[in-house]
Amino acid sequence: MAAAGLVVGAPQASAEIGARVVIEGGGLSNGFGTGCAYTVAATANSGAGMDFYDNGVWFAATEGSSSPKTHTARWVPATPGTHTLLITQNGDAKTIVLTVGTGINAGSSCLVI
């Protein structure tokens, strides 16, 4: 079983969200598929919680903590096509644009066609 993943690092003027956002999940082929679950992980430089959006629709929030940590959210794309994931924290934001194909969820893995 292979793992599909995407790592995005982009310099930002604001420093709330760290330099990395990672999307990972099981897959038998590269890419992301509908109906398959992926973990979106974003590092933080502050203890504030984060909000996660897919094409402008909120899908998860994380709690704040007393110190910076990595925040994770479960993402299950419902439609094929272009998806813009937006992660926000205290006015800072990271955007990831990716393409989602049709997924065949096999439980512990996902075949994307």
MARNU-933871 format. One record per residue: x, y, z of N, C-alpha, C, CB in turn. Coordinates in Angstrom, 2 decimals, m for minus. Last residue first. Glycine has a CB too. Layout:
<nodes>
+---------+---------+---------+---------+---------+---------+---------+---------+---------+---------+---------+---------+
:     nc1 :     nc2 :     nc3 :    cac1 :    cac2 :    cac3 :     cc1 :     cc2 :     cc3 :    cbc1 :    cbc2 :    cbc3 :
+---------+---------+---------+---------+---------+---------+---------+---------+---------+---------+---------+---------+
:       X :       Y :       Z :       X :       Y :       Z :       X :       Y :       Z :       X :       Y :       Z :
...
+---------+---------+---------+---------+---------+---------+---------+---------+---------+---------+---------+---------+
</nodes>
This chain:
<nodes>
+---------+---------+---------+---------+---------+---------+---------+---------+---------+---------+---------+---------+
:     nc1 :     nc2 :     nc3 :    cac1 :    cac2 :    cac3 :     cc1 :     cc2 :     cc3 :    cbc1 :    cbc2 :    cbc3 :
+---------+---------+---------+---------+---------+---------+---------+---------+---------+---------+---------+---------+
:   m9.18 :    7.16 :   m9.96 :   m9.23 :    6.98 :  m11.41 :   m9.64 :    8.28 :  m12.07 :  m10.20 :    5.86 :  m11.79 :
:   m7.58 :    5.95 :   m7.13 :   m8.08 :    7.16 :   m7.79 :   m8.02 :    6.94 :   m9.29 :   m7.26 :    8.42 :   m7.38 :
:   m8.21 :    3.90 :   m4.45 :   m7.78 :    3.90 :   m5.84 :   m8.40 :    5.12 :   m6.51 :   m8.19 :    2.58 :   m6.56 :
:   m7.17 :    3.77 :   m1.17 :   m8.07 :    4.44 :   m2.11 :   m7.45 :    4.40 :   m3.51 :   m8.35 :    5.91 :   m1.66 :
:   m7.27 :    1.74 :    1.85 :   m6.61 :    2.38 :    0.70 :   m7.66 :    2.98 :   m0.23 :   m5.72 :    1.35 :   m0.07 :
:   m8.79 :    0.61 :    3.77 :   m7.47 :    1.08 :    4.18 :   m6.70 :    1.73 :    3.03 :   m6.67 :   m0.07 :    4.75 :
:  m11.39 :    0.96 :    1.95 :  m11.17 :    0.86 :    3.39 :   m9.83 :    1.42 :    3.79 :  m11.26 :   m0.57 :    3.84 :
:  m11.38 :    1.63 :   m0.67 :  m11.23 :    0.21 :   m0.35 :  m10.94 :    0.02 :    1.14 :  m10.12 :   m0.42 :   m1.21 :
:  m12.99 :    3.85 :   m2.65 :  m12.55 :    3.65 :   m1.28 :  m12.56 :    2.16 :   m0.96 :  m13.44 :    4.43 :   m0.30 :
:  m12.13 :    5.24 :   m5.41 :  m12.76 :    3.97 :   m5.06 :  m12.18 :    3.62 :   m3.68 :  m12.48 :    2.83 :   m6.15 :
:  m12.68 :    8.56 :   m6.62 :  m12.03 :    7.61 :   m5.73 :  m12.84 :    6.35 :   m5.56 :  m11.77 :    8.24 :   m4.39 :
:  m12.02 :   10.68 :   m9.24 :  m13.02 :    9.76 :   m8.70 :  m12.29 :    8.70 :   m7.89 :  m13.88 :    9.11 :   m9.83 :
:   m9.81 :   13.35 :   m8.16 :  m10.39 :   12.44 :   m9.14 :  m11.48 :   11.61 :   m8.49 :   m9.30 :   11.52 :   m9.74 :
:   m8.98 :   16.68 :   m7.59 :   m9.53 :   15.46 :   m7.00 :  m10.15 :   14.63 :   m8.12 :  m10.59 :   15.80 :   m5.90 :
:   m6.23 :   18.87 :   m7.45 :   m7.25 :   18.22 :   m8.27 :   m7.67 :   16.91 :   m7.62 :   m6.72 :   17.97 :   m9.71 :
:   m5.67 :   21.84 :   m5.45 :   m5.34 :   20.50 :   m5.94 :   m6.51 :   19.93 :   m6.73 :   m4.98 :   19.56 :   m4.77 :
:   m4.27 :   24.46 :   m3.71 :   m5.15 :   24.12 :   m4.82 :   m4.71 :   22.76 :   m5.35 :   m5.11 :   25.22 :   m5.95 :
:   m4.22 :   25.89 :   m0.59 :   m3.69 :   24.78 :   m1.37 :   m4.71 :   24.49 :   m2.47 :   m3.41 :   23.50 :   m0.48 :
:   m3.32 :   28.60 :    1.47 :   m4.22 :   28.06 :    0.46 :   m3.51 :   26.98 :   m0.32 :   m4.73 :   29.18 :   m0.48 :
:   m3.30 :   29.88 :    4.72 :   m2.56 :   29.13 :    3.70 :   m3.60 :   28.54 :    2.77 :   m1.64 :   28.01 :    4.34 :
:   m3.47 :   32.85 :    6.70 :   m4.09 :   31.82 :    5.88 :   m3.08 :   31.15 :    4.97 :   m5.23 :   32.40 :    5.06 :
:   m4.20 :   34.78 :    9.65 :   m3.23 :   34.24 :    8.69 :   m3.93 :   33.12 :    7.92 :   m1.93 :   33.72 :    9.40 :
:   m6.18 :   35.31 :   11.49 :   m6.01 :   36.24 :   10.37 :   m4.97 :   35.81 :    9.35 :   m5.65 :   37.57 :   10.89 :
:   m5.95 :   33.04 :   13.28 :   m5.70 :   34.43 :   13.71 :   m5.42 :   35.38 :   12.56 :   m4.54 :   34.46 :   14.66 :
:   m5.79 :   30.86 :   10.70 :   m5.47 :   30.96 :   12.12 :   m5.15 :   32.41 :   12.43 :   m4.28 :   30.02 :   12.52 :
:   m6.99 :   28.65 :    8.12 :   m6.84 :   29.97 :    8.72 :   m6.53 :   29.85 :   10.21 :   m8.10 :   30.81 :    8.50 :
:   m6.69 :   27.10 :    5.06 :   m6.49 :   26.90 :    6.48 :   m6.22 :   28.27 :    7.07 :   m5.32 :   25.89 :    6.77 :
:   m8.36 :   25.94 :    2.28 :   m7.93 :   27.14 :    2.97 :   m7.84 :   26.81 :    4.45 :   m8.91 :   28.34 :    2.72 :
:   m8.23 :   24.29 :   m0.77 :   m8.27 :   24.14 :    0.68 :   m7.66 :   25.40 :    1.29 :   m7.50 :   22.86 :    1.15 :
:   m9.94 :   24.02 :   m3.60 :   m9.06 :   24.97 :   m2.92 :   m9.26 :   24.78 :   m1.43 :   m9.37 :   26.45 :   m3.35 :
:  m10.12 :   21.65 :   m6.18 :  m10.48 :   22.00 :   m4.80 :   m9.45 :   22.98 :   m4.26 :  m10.56 :   20.73 :   m3.89 :
:  m11.33 :   20.63 :   m9.28 :  m10.39 :   21.48 :   m8.56 :  m10.95 :   21.83 :   m7.18 :  m10.09 :   22.76 :   m9.35 :
:  m12.73 :   17.27 :   m9.36 :  m12.42 :   18.58 :   m9.93 :  m11.42 :   19.33 :   m9.06 :  m13.69 :   19.40 :  m10.09 :
:  m15.39 :   15.45 :   m7.73 :  m14.14 :   15.53 :   m8.49 :  m13.95 :   16.95 :   m9.02 :  m14.15 :   14.51 :   m9.66 :
:  m16.64 :   15.82 :   m4.37 :  m16.81 :   15.99 :   m5.81 :  m15.45 :   15.98 :   m6.51 :  m17.55 :   17.30 :   m6.12 :
:  m15.94 :   15.45 :   m1.73 :  m17.20 :   14.86 :   m2.20 :  m17.35 :   14.91 :   m3.72 :  m18.37 :   15.58 :   m1.57 :
:  m13.09 :   14.65 :    0.24 :  m13.67 :   15.40 :   m0.90 :  m14.89 :   14.67 :   m1.46 :  m12.61 :   15.59 :   m2.00 :
:  m12.64 :   14.75 :    3.45 :  m13.18 :   13.76 :    2.53 :  m13.81 :   14.52 :    1.36 :  m14.24 :   12.81 :    3.24 :
:  m10.35 :   15.30 :    6.01 :  m10.94 :   15.87 :    4.79 :  m11.37 :   14.73 :    3.87 :   m9.93 :   16.82 :    4.06 :
:   m9.72 :   15.99 :    9.35 :  m10.08 :   14.94 :    8.39 :  m10.82 :   15.58 :    7.23 :  m10.95 :   13.83 :    9.07 :
:   m6.95 :   17.83 :   10.62 :   m8.38 :   17.75 :   10.30 :   m8.58 :   16.65 :    9.28 :   m8.92 :   19.12 :    9.77 :
:   m4.58 :   18.96 :   13.06 :   m5.00 :   18.03 :   12.01 :   m6.52 :   18.05 :   11.85 :   m4.52 :   16.61 :   12.32 :
:   m1.85 :   21.01 :   13.96 :   m3.30 :   20.83 :   13.96 :   m3.66 :   19.89 :   12.82 :   m4.06 :   22.20 :   13.82 :
:    0.93 :   20.98 :   15.98 :    0.44 :   20.64 :   14.66 :   m1.05 :   20.34 :   14.78 :    1.21 :   19.43 :   14.05 :
:    1.40 :   23.89 :   18.12 :    1.34 :   22.46 :   17.86 :    0.98 :   22.24 :   16.40 :    0.31 :   21.76 :   18.80 :
:    2.28 :   26.29 :   20.69 :    2.12 :   25.89 :   19.28 :    2.14 :   24.38 :   19.12 :    3.22 :   26.51 :   18.43 :
:    0.41 :   26.09 :   23.82 :    1.65 :   26.27 :   23.05 :    1.42 :   25.87 :   21.61 :    2.81 :   25.44 :   23.67 :
:   m2.08 :   25.76 :   24.83 :   m1.21 :   26.70 :   25.54 :    0.11 :   26.93 :   24.80 :   m0.93 :   26.18 :   26.94 :
:   m4.39 :   25.76 :   22.05 :   m3.62 :   25.11 :   23.10 :   m2.72 :   26.14 :   23.75 :   m2.80 :   23.91 :   22.54 :
:   m7.58 :   25.55 :   20.37 :   m6.33 :   26.20 :   20.71 :   m5.63 :   25.41 :   21.81 :   m6.57 :   27.65 :   21.16 :
:   m9.01 :   23.02 :   18.28 :   m8.95 :   23.78 :   19.52 :   m7.59 :   24.45 :   19.66 :   m9.24 :   22.88 :   20.73 :
:  m10.00 :   23.27 :   14.87 :   m9.22 :   22.65 :   15.93 :   m9.20 :   23.59 :   17.12 :   m7.77 :   22.31 :   15.45 :
:  m12.56 :   22.47 :   12.52 :  m11.87 :   23.45 :   13.36 :  m11.10 :   22.68 :   14.42 :  m12.89 :   24.47 :   14.02 :
:  m13.83 :   21.81 :    9.21 :  m13.24 :   21.41 :   10.49 :  m12.65 :   22.61 :   11.22 :  m12.16 :   20.34 :   10.28 :
:  m15.08 :   22.83 :    6.95 :  m15.24 :   21.41 :    7.25 :  m14.62 :   20.97 :    8.56 :  m14.66 :   20.60 :    6.14 :
:  m16.65 :   25.49 :    5.19 :  m15.96 :   25.06 :    6.40 :  m16.17 :   23.56 :    6.61 :  m16.46 :   25.85 :    7.63 :
:  m16.22 :   26.19 :    1.85 :  m17.12 :   25.55 :    2.81 :  m16.31 :   25.02 :    4.00 :  m17.93 :   24.39 :    2.14 :
:  m14.39 :   27.09 :   m0.01 :  m15.16 :   28.08 :    0.73 :  m16.11 :   27.51 :    1.76 :  m15.92 :   28.89 :   m0.21 :
:  m13.16 :   24.70 :   m0.85 :  m13.93 :   25.52 :   m1.81 :  m14.88 :   26.48 :   m1.08 :  m14.72 :   24.62 :   m2.77 :
:  m12.97 :   23.87 :    2.39 :  m12.83 :   23.27 :    1.07 :  m13.75 :   24.03 :    0.13 :  m13.16 :   21.73 :    1.09 :
:  m11.24 :   24.90 :    5.37 :  m12.30 :   25.10 :    4.39 :  m11.95 :   24.38 :    3.09 :  m12.54 :   26.62 :    4.12 :
:  m10.58 :   25.04 :    8.83 :  m10.27 :   24.39 :    7.56 :  m11.48 :   24.50 :    6.63 :   m9.87 :   22.89 :    7.77 :
:   m9.07 :   26.89 :   11.45 :  m10.27 :   26.54 :   10.71 :   m9.85 :   26.04 :    9.34 :  m11.24 :   27.74 :   10.58 :
:   m7.31 :   26.46 :   14.59 :   m7.35 :   26.68 :   13.14 :   m8.71 :   26.29 :   12.59 :   m6.24 :   25.87 :   12.44 :
:   m6.40 :   28.08 :   17.74 :   m6.99 :   27.03 :   16.92 :   m6.99 :   27.41 :   15.45 :   m8.41 :   26.72 :   17.38 :
:   m3.22 :   29.33 :   19.00 :   m4.61 :   29.50 :   18.57 :   m5.09 :   28.31 :   17.74 :   m4.76 :   30.79 :   17.75 :
:   m0.56 :   29.32 :   19.73 :   m1.43 :   28.33 :   20.34 :   m2.88 :   28.42 :   19.90 :   m1.36 :   28.45 :   21.81 :
:    1.61 :   29.69 :   16.86 :    0.94 :   30.19 :   18.06 :    0.04 :   29.08 :   18.59 :    0.11 :   31.50 :   17.75 :
:    2.54 :   28.44 :   14.70 :    3.53 :   29.19 :   15.45 :    2.92 :   29.85 :   16.68 :    4.19 :   30.24 :   14.56 :
:    1.68 :   25.18 :   13.53 :    1.30 :   26.49 :   14.05 :    2.47 :   27.13 :   14.78 :    0.08 :   26.38 :   14.99 :
:    1.20 :   23.08 :   10.69 :    1.96 :   23.49 :   11.87 :    1.55 :   24.90 :   12.26 :    3.49 :   23.41 :   11.60 :
:   m1.41 :   21.02 :    9.66 :   m0.78 :   22.34 :    9.53 :   m0.05 :   22.68 :   10.81 :   m1.83 :   23.43 :    9.18 :
:   m2.72 :   18.39 :    7.83 :   m1.95 :   18.76 :    9.02 :   m1.23 :   20.07 :    8.76 :   m0.94 :   17.64 :    9.40 :
:   m5.35 :   16.51 :    6.85 :   m4.71 :   17.79 :    6.58 :   m4.03 :   18.21 :    7.87 :   m5.75 :   18.88 :    6.07 :
:   m5.82 :   13.26 :    5.81 :   m5.51 :   14.09 :    6.96 :   m4.80 :   15.34 :    6.48 :   m4.64 :   13.32 :    7.99 :
:   m8.58 :   11.90 :    3.99 :   m7.21 :   12.39 :    4.04 :   m7.04 :   13.22 :    5.30 :   m6.85 :   13.22 :    2.77 :
:  m10.75 :    9.42 :    2.69 :  m10.38 :   10.31 :    3.77 :   m8.89 :   10.63 :    3.74 :  m10.75 :    9.70 :    5.12 :
:  m12.78 :    9.36 :   m0.24 :  m11.63 :    8.84 :    0.50 :  m11.19 :    9.88 :    1.53 :  m10.45 :    8.48 :   m0.48 :
:  m14.71 :   10.58 :   m1.79 :  m15.12 :    9.55 :   m0.85 :  m14.00 :    8.95 :   m0.03 :  m15.80 :    8.50 :   m1.56 :
:  m12.52 :   11.19 :   m4.53 :  m13.78 :   11.43 :   m3.85 :  m14.10 :   10.27 :   m2.92 :  m14.92 :   11.63 :   m4.87 :
:   m8.92 :   11.24 :   m4.14 :  m10.16 :   10.72 :   m4.70 :  m11.38 :   11.04 :   m3.86 :  m10.06 :    9.26 :   m4.90 :
:   m5.77 :   12.40 :   m5.24 :   m6.79 :   12.42 :   m4.22 :   m8.10 :   12.02 :   m4.86 :   m6.88 :   13.82 :   m3.55 :
:   m2.58 :   10.94 :   m6.19 :   m3.72 :   11.83 :   m6.29 :   m4.69 :   11.67 :   m5.14 :   m4.43 :   11.60 :   m7.58 :
:   m1.39 :    7.71 :   m7.16 :   m1.18 :    9.11 :   m6.79 :   m2.46 :    9.90 :   m6.95 :   m0.06 :    9.73 :   m7.63 :
:   m2.85 :    4.73 :   m5.80 :   m2.30 :    5.51 :   m6.90 :   m2.14 :    6.95 :   m6.43 :   m3.21 :    5.43 :   m8.17 :
:   m3.74 :    3.71 :   m3.51 :   m3.04 :    2.78 :   m4.38 :   m2.46 :    3.48 :   m5.59 :   m3.98 :    1.68 :   m4.83 :
:   m3.44 :    5.42 :   m0.35 :   m3.88 :    5.35 :   m1.73 :   m3.10 :    4.33 :   m2.52 :   m3.77 :    6.70 :   m2.39 :
:   m4.01 :    7.14 :    2.69 :   m3.66 :    5.93 :    1.98 :   m4.19 :    5.95 :    0.56 :   m4.20 :    4.72 :    2.71 :
:   m2.76 :   10.52 :    3.17 :   m3.79 :    9.48 :    3.27 :   m3.38 :    8.29 :    2.44 :   m5.16 :   10.00 :    2.81 :
:   m2.19 :   14.01 :    3.75 :   m1.74 :   12.63 :    3.60 :   m2.91 :   11.66 :    3.76 :   m0.64 :   12.31 :    4.62 :
:   m0.95 :   17.13 :    3.38 :   m2.17 :   16.35 :    3.18 :   m1.73 :   14.93 :    2.91 :   m3.06 :   16.93 :    1.99 :
:    0.55 :   19.69 :    5.27 :    0.69 :   18.36 :    4.68 :   m0.69 :   17.73 :    4.54 :    1.63 :   17.46 :    5.55 :
:    2.13 :   22.74 :    5.35 :    0.81 :   22.11 :    5.42 :    0.95 :   20.79 :    4.67 :   m0.34 :   23.03 :    4.80 :
:    4.64 :   24.72 :    6.85 :    4.23 :   23.49 :    6.18 :    2.77 :   23.16 :    6.41 :    5.08 :   22.34 :    6.64 :
:    5.36 :   26.97 :    8.29 :    5.77 :   26.91 :    6.89 :    5.23 :   25.70 :    6.14 :    7.25 :   26.92 :    6.80 :
:    2.55 :   27.82 :   10.45 :    3.94 :   27.51 :   10.13 :    4.17 :   27.36 :    8.64 :    4.36 :   26.25 :   10.84 :
:    0.49 :   30.57 :   10.99 :    0.57 :   29.20 :   10.48 :    2.01 :   28.95 :   10.06 :   m0.42 :   28.96 :    9.29 :
:    1.57 :   33.17 :   11.83 :    0.75 :   32.31 :   12.68 :    0.84 :   30.85 :   12.25 :   m0.71 :   32.78 :   12.65 :
:    3.00 :   35.15 :   10.50 :    3.72 :   33.99 :   10.99 :    2.89 :   33.09 :   11.89 :    4.93 :   34.42 :   11.73 :
:    2.69 :   36.90 :    7.39 :    2.25 :   36.63 :    8.74 :    2.87 :   35.32 :    9.20 :    0.70 :   36.57 :    8.83 :
:    3.84 :   36.56 :    4.90 :    4.20 :   37.74 :    5.68 :    3.82 :   37.54 :    7.14 :    3.52 :   38.99 :    5.12 :
:    5.10 :   33.33 :    4.02 :    3.99 :   34.24 :    4.24 :    4.49 :   35.42 :    5.06 :    2.80 :   33.52 :    4.96 :
:    6.38 :   30.86 :    1.85 :    6.62 :   31.95 :    2.78 :    5.42 :   32.88 :    2.84 :    7.88 :   32.72 :    2.39 :
:    5.14 :   27.58 :    1.80 :    5.17 :   28.86 :    1.11 :    5.44 :   29.96 :    2.12 :    3.85 :   29.12 :    0.36 :
:    4.80 :   24.27 :    1.18 :    5.54 :   25.23 :    1.98 :    5.64 :   26.52 :    1.21 :    6.94 :   24.69 :    2.36 :
:    2.95 :   21.39 :    1.21 :    3.01 :   22.75 :    0.68 :    3.78 :   23.60 :    1.66 :    1.58 :   23.33 :    0.44 :
:    2.75 :   18.11 :    0.18 :    3.34 :   19.02 :    1.16 :    3.45 :   20.38 :    0.50 :    4.73 :   18.51 :    1.66 :
:    0.68 :   15.39 :   m0.15 :    1.04 :   16.67 :   m0.73 :    1.58 :   17.53 :    0.38 :   m0.17 :   17.36 :   m1.44 :
:    0.32 :   11.88 :   m0.88 :    0.49 :   13.04 :   m0.01 :    0.90 :   14.26 :   m0.78 :    1.51 :   12.75 :    1.05 :
:   m0.51 :    8.48 :   m0.57 :   m0.57 :    9.69 :   m1.39 :   m0.41 :   10.87 :   m0.46 :   m1.90 :    9.77 :   m2.20 :
:    1.29 :    5.57 :   m0.02 :    0.60 :    6.71 :    0.60 :    0.65 :    7.89 :   m0.35 :    1.25 :    7.09 :    1.95 :
:    0.67 :    2.13 :   m0.92 :    1.41 :    3.37 :   m1.00 :    0.62 :    4.47 :   m0.33 :    1.73 :    3.74 :   m2.47 :
:    0.84 :   m1.17 :    0.00 :    0.00 :    0.00 :    0.00 :    0.89 :    1.23 :    0.00 :   m0.96 :   m0.01 :    1.21 :
+---------+---------+---------+---------+---------+---------+---------+---------+---------+---------+---------+---------+
</nodes>
